[in-house]
Amino acid sequence: MAQTVTQRIEFYLLPGADERGRYKHACRLAEQAYLAGEHVLVALDNAAQMQTFDEMLWTFADRSFVPHETYRDEQQWDETPVLLGCDPQPLHAFDVLLNLGNEVPVAATLARRISEIIDADEPRRRAGRVRFRHYRDAGLTPLTHNIPADQAT
């Protein structure tokens, strides 16, 4: 990672292997960041994942509302605090990157905080280990949170 502004990287380890469980946890993190007034970028691998996550942001909790839309440019943060994208590339630093993809996004170097949500699916867990090593090799110290099963749904 070249010249990063990242101050904190957190890995959330979920016990189940259901991708929807990862998305639901990411929805909660996006909501917390939105309520704290932060600009959030959610990175996903493809359009199908983005559509699934988009739908979950509308429905993950009965009384939640997380304004969001597909990333086109960073000026959208003036109106919409949560942006979703496949390989989004903002030009300026922003608050939170929620990475639901299998790679470290280019945008990671501009995120003040990175949240990686890892479940028990073996290919996703292996990809998460690679990202963990990537951050550590870049001189960063990722924090790990093991999420108990009763808090993961």
Disulfide bonds with the S-S distance in Angstrom:
none
